[in-house]
Amino acid sequence: MKIPFKLVVPLLLSASFGCATTQSRFNSVYPGMPSRGVVETMEGGPSRAQEFGDGSTAWYYGDDFCLLLRDDKVVAKDSTQEKVSVNAGVVALKEVQKAQCAPPGTAEVQTEQMIRTPVGSFKGSIDPEAIKNKARETRDALVGDSVK
């Protein structure tokens, strides 16, 4: 099925505005805002929630936005942040710190790295030794075991 060009452009524009709209709605949420105001501002409830022993709850909107609520009010918020981005032509590196909300002292910072090379991409918490092994495996698969 071929999609007419005049339909493709509006679809792409609406998809790109969807991300910006979530960001702008998230930016409108402020500390002390009641949960009802959050639902109205974000135009819906969270995609997932996590409860903690101290009575607080983390509301996640996708993987990139979260709010920490206590006593039915926003006490903190966080969003995914790009920490490092390097594009050296052949190899590109990107590191992001994922959105995370938790009571003080209970959260670990979660980062994710992605390296793109001509022989493949690596994503996750990247161990340099694992990258070396993966590069060797890929090289061996492409040129054979004769190259050491």
Secondary structure, DSSP 4 states (H G I P E B T S, - for coil): -PPPHHHHHHHHHHHHHHHHHHHHHHHH--TT-BHHHHHHHHTS--SEEEE-TTS-EEEEETTTEEEEEETTEEEEEEE-EEEEEEE-SS-EEEEEEPP----TTS----EEEEEEETTEEEEES--HHHHHHHHHHHHHHHH-TT--
